[in-house]
Amino acid sequence: MTKKRILSGMRPTGKLHLGHLVGALDNWVKLQQECECFFMVADWHALMSEYSRPSDIQINILDNVADWISCGINSKKSTIFIQSEVKEHLELYMILSCLVPLGWLERCPTYKEQLKELDKKDINTYGFLGYPVLQAADILLYKADGVPVGEDQLPHLELTREIGRRFNHLYKDVFKDPQAILTQVPRLFGLDGRKMSKSYGNTLNLSDTEKSIREKVGMMFTDPKRIKFTDPGHPKECNVYSYYNVFSSSITDEVFNWCTNSTVGCTECKKRLADILLKKLFPIQEKREELLKEKSTIKKILKEGAEKASEVASSTLGEVKKAMGLYV
């Protein structure tokens, strides 16, 4: 039976954090066991918001891919590549941008959300408005059967399907309708209780040192109603408790009891959480350290991935141009 093809990616805009681990990487590791996976370093997408400091993107690429591999992404099972190393991404993006109505982009909810989240960056640009078209080109170029997304990203995937259908209607059936692979992202907020985001500076990074992890966990918001040690806690209102649910679900009943019965204070509770997180991150960081000693290994994986991705992308773009009559 032919494996389903999956396309997913991340923008190299900074250090990867625990949100990336539980929200994407853990799922990628599972998907690569049963699907043909293409995992893309979305550097063109990163440039759309980081154009004032483009040199940082190159630094982040190797750092991020080291994290991917350390978390279990296997280059023998998955194709790992850099978006800009496959020229067909921009070529298909240009073609699709000619046929996408402007109103589709202005109404895109994920575009509006990004404008709010990245409000400290000047992203009211022509390029950023068109980022959903580039994402559509990324997905359609590989004729992906599925795309792992959260529910909040469903409108964008529907836009990708609409773009593909418009092309097929205008010219010839080339593109598939990529389906959503809904991922149940665990409840994991940042240190301050907001969405974990590099933009907010509230992350626990996969590469953070033990000292940094302990300091950051020590600063996490806890139950605001628990003022004194003897006050009963309200775990379901506490961000720290939500981390126990994600990273140590086997002891959440115990944590619930010690919190509600006031047998363990918030400071000690956070110390124990830090121990759990450090145990989870130790093997990842150990492998990451070895990889970064030999960056040539990562570069080789990316080079081979780009070659494989280019074969698929070139074939699809050939079909596109033939359907449009751009080939004589």
Secondary structure as GFF3:
##gff-version 3
##sequence-region A 1 328
A	DSSP	beta_strand	5	10	.	.	.	ID=ss1
A	DSSP	alpha_helix	18	20	.	.	.	ID=ss2
A	DSSP	pi_helix	21	25	.	.	.	ID=ss3
A	DSSP	alpha_helix	26	31	.	.	.	ID=ss4
A	DSSP	beta_strand	36	41	.	.	.	ID=ss5
A	DSSP	alpha_helix	43	50	.	.	.	ID=ss6
A	DSSP	alpha_helix	55	70	.	.	.	ID=ss7
A	DSSP	beta_strand	78	82	.	.	.	ID=ss8
A	DSSP	three_ten_helix	83	85	.	.	.	ID=ss9
A	DSSP	alpha_helix	88	97	.	.	.	ID=ss10
A	DSSP	alpha_helix	102	106	.	.	.	ID=ss11
A	DSSP	alpha_helix	109	117	.	.	.	ID=ss12
A	DSSP	alpha_helix	126	129	.	.	.	ID=ss13
A	DSSP	alpha_helix	131	141	.	.	.	ID=ss14
A	DSSP	beta_strand	146	149	.	.	.	ID=ss15
A	DSSP	three_ten_helix	151	153	.	.	.	ID=ss16
A	DSSP	alpha_helix	154	170	.	.	.	ID=ss17
A	DSSP	beta_strand	179	182	.	.	.	ID=ss18
A	DSSP	three_ten_helix	198	200	.	.	.	ID=ss19
A	DSSP	alpha_helix	210	218	.	.	.	ID=ss20
A	DSSP	three_ten_helix	235	237	.	.	.	ID=ss21
A	DSSP	alpha_helix	239	247	.	.	.	ID=ss22
A	DSSP	three_ten_helix	249	251	.	.	.	ID=ss23
A	DSSP	alpha_helix	252	260	.	.	.	ID=ss24
A	DSSP	alpha_helix	266	293	.	.	.	ID=ss25
A	DSSP	alpha_helix	295	324	.	.	.	ID=ss26
###
